Amino acid sequence: MADPGLLILGGTTLGAGLAHLTGPGQRVIYSLAGRTKARPIAHVITRSGGFGGAEALAAYLAENNITAVVDATHAHAAEIGRNSEIACRMAKVPLLRLEEPPWQLEQGDHWIAVETVVQARDVAVTMAARTFVTTGRQDMMPFASEMGCWWLARVIAPGTDLPPLANGDYIFGRGPFELADETALLRKYEIGAMISKNAGGAATYAKIAAARDLPLPVIMISRPPPVKAQTVSTTAAAIVWLALTLGA
């Protein structure tokens, strides 16, 4: 049997940060969804792709002698969150949720709260001729054939998984982003509204600050219900949890 291992479900700045902080003597598996190319991390095993559901993940934990799981996926990655909760309960493996606190309204913000990407799209059509979409590549299909608005969609990298936009265009970039650059982008494309998920954290917050300064409305997609697991918001707190949990 393999040595005891830690599984980090990643894809966020916090997840990568935790993987970097783990010791070279630990057996660490850093798992990504596979939508973009993974950046290698020294002393860490990187895997790409899904697990095939909660039962398959539970089997993976047992087969790979995983003794702790840290779910550091995006705050809106609801499916893997649910699956990790169920799988860890089935496999009797401790689970920690590592996520940024959600952004909070500040004076000057104009947020319109919605629950889904489709709702956000429909609201945008009623209020703007040109909308900046920052929901991620997996949520682009609802915008593909919608002609009621022109969509500027930002994703990390090109790919064959991206549906062509009948009335819009893609731009590519990976955070962190600077406020001046985000402000210039919104002005260049004459954006009238923005669609965003409430991701939290600093890496992509500049777009929210830019919308506040211009000012522009932000159609904000609320987070799904949290998983039933202890939750921390910093890599330092996650390291402490690992030390207590694994007896390191």
N, C-alpha and C positions, 0 to 999 in steps of 0.2 A: 504493500500500500504506500501511496505517496506520503511525504511528510505533511504534517498539518499545514493548512493554507488559509489565507485570507482572500476573499473574493470582494473586489471593489467594482460595483456597477457604476461605470463612469459616464463621461461625455460632458462634464462641466468643469469649470475652472477649479472648483473645490475638489472634485474627484481626482483630477490630475495632480493637484497639490498634495493631496493625501498620499497618492501613490509615490510621489517623489520623496515624501517624508518617511516612508517605511524603511526599516533597516535592511541592509543587504543580506543579513542572515535569515530574514523572513522569506517564506514562500508566498509571493503575492501574485494574484491573477487580476489584471485590470481588463474589464470587459466593456466593449463598446458596441453600439447597435450596428455599426458598419455602414452608416450613411455617408460618412466622410473618411478620408484616409487617416489612420491613427498615427500619432507621433510616438516613436519609441521612447520608453523610459528605462533607464539603466536598472538592472537587477529585478525588473518586473516582467512577468509573462503577460503579453498582450494578446487577447482574443477578440475576434470580431464576429458579430452576428447574434441573432436571438437564440433563445434556448428551446423554444417550442412550447411554451406554456408553463404553468406552475408545477405540474407533476414532473415534467422533463427537467425543470430547474432543480427540483428536490432531488431527483436522481443524480444530476450533475454534482450537487453538493456532496452526496454520499460517495459517489465514485471517485471524486477528487479530494476526499478527506478535508473538506472545507469546515473550519471550526468557527468562523465568524464571517458575516456579510455586512458590508457597508453599502447602502443604496445611496449613491451620490449622483443619480440621474437628474435630468431636468425636472423642475417642479411640476411641469405639465405632462411628464411621461407617466400617465396614470396606469397604463397597462402593466408595465414592468414593475411599478410600485406595488400594485395588487398582487402580481405573481410572486414577487420577492417575499411579501408578507406571508402568503399562503405556503410557499415552498419552505421557508425557514421554520414555520410552525410544523409542517409535515416532517422535516428532517431534524427538528429539535436543535436548530442552529441559531445562536443569537443574532439579531438584526439591529443595525443602527441606521437611522435616516440622517444624512448629511445634506443640508440645503441652506441656501441663503434666505434670510427673512424676506417677506414680500416688500415691494416698494410701498411707500405710504404717500398719500396725497399731501402736497405742500401748497402754500399760498400761491395762487396763479395757475395752478394746474386745472385743466378742464378734462376730466376723465368721464367716459361713458362706460359703465360696467356691463359686460355681457358674459354669458356662460360658455359659448362655443365660437369656433371660427366662422361657421355659417352665419350666426347671428351678427358677428362683427362685420362680415362682408355686407350683409343686408342693411345694416345701419350706415355703413360708409356710402353706399349707393344713394342714400337719401340726403347726404349732407356735404359731399365733396365731389368734384370732378376728377381729382387726381389724389390717390391715396398711397401712402408708403406702408408696405406690408412687411412685417418682421416676425412672422409666426413660425418660420422654419420650413425646410423643404418638404417635410412629410405632410404639410397642411396646404399645399398649393392647389390641389385639384379644385376646391370650391371657387377659385378665382379664374380658372383656365378659360372658361367660355363666357364669363360674366362681362357684358358690354356696357353696363350701366355706369362704369367708372373706369378710369385708366389706372392700372396698378403698377407701382414700382416695387418689386419684390426683392429683398436682399436675403441671400443665402450664402453659406460659407464657400461653396465651390460649385462649378458646373457639374452636370451629371445627366445620364440618360433617364434617370428617374423623374426629372423635372418636367411637368407637362408644359407644352407651349402655351403662352398667354395670348389669347386672341386680341386683347386690348391692354397691352402692358409690356413690361420689359423686366429682365433680371439684372441685378448687379451683384457682385460677389465680394465678400470681405469677412474677416474673422476679427472679433473684438480682442482687446478693448479698443473702443472708439473715443476720439476726442470731441469735446463740445463744439469747437470751432468747425471741425470737419462735418459734423452732423448738421449744424446750422447751415453751412454752405450747401450741403447736399439737398436739404429740404427747399432751400431757396432756388437752387439751380433747376430743380424739376417742378417748381411751382406747386408743391404739395399742399393740399388743403386739409388733410386729416391723416392720422397714423393709426395703424392697428398693431397692437403689441400684446404679448402674454406677460403676465406679471411674474417675470423671472426672478426679480431681486438681484442683488449684487451690483458691483461697480462696472463690470466689463461692458455692459450695453446700456448703462443708465444715461449716458450722454444724450441719446436720442430723446429721452423723456425730458431732460433739462432743456434741450433745444426746442422741443414743442412748447414748453412752458414759456420760453423767452420770446417766441415769435409773435403771438401765441397761436397754437394749433390745438384742436381737440385730439385726444388720444382715446381710441376705442380699446378699452383694457379688458382682456379676457381673464376672468378670475381663475384662481387655482382650483384643481379638483380636490375632493376631500382628502385629508392626509392619511397616510398609512398608520396602522396601529403599531408603532415602534417608538423607542426613545429617539428623540430628535435633537441634534446639535447643529450649530450654524458656523462653526470654525473647525479648521483642520486640527488645531491644538486640542480642542475638546474631543475630537474623534480619536486622537492619539491616546488621550487619557482613558477614554472608554475601552480602547483596544488593550491597553495595559491592564486595566481592571478585569476585563472579560477573559483575556487569554492568559493572565497571570504573568505577563512579561515584565 
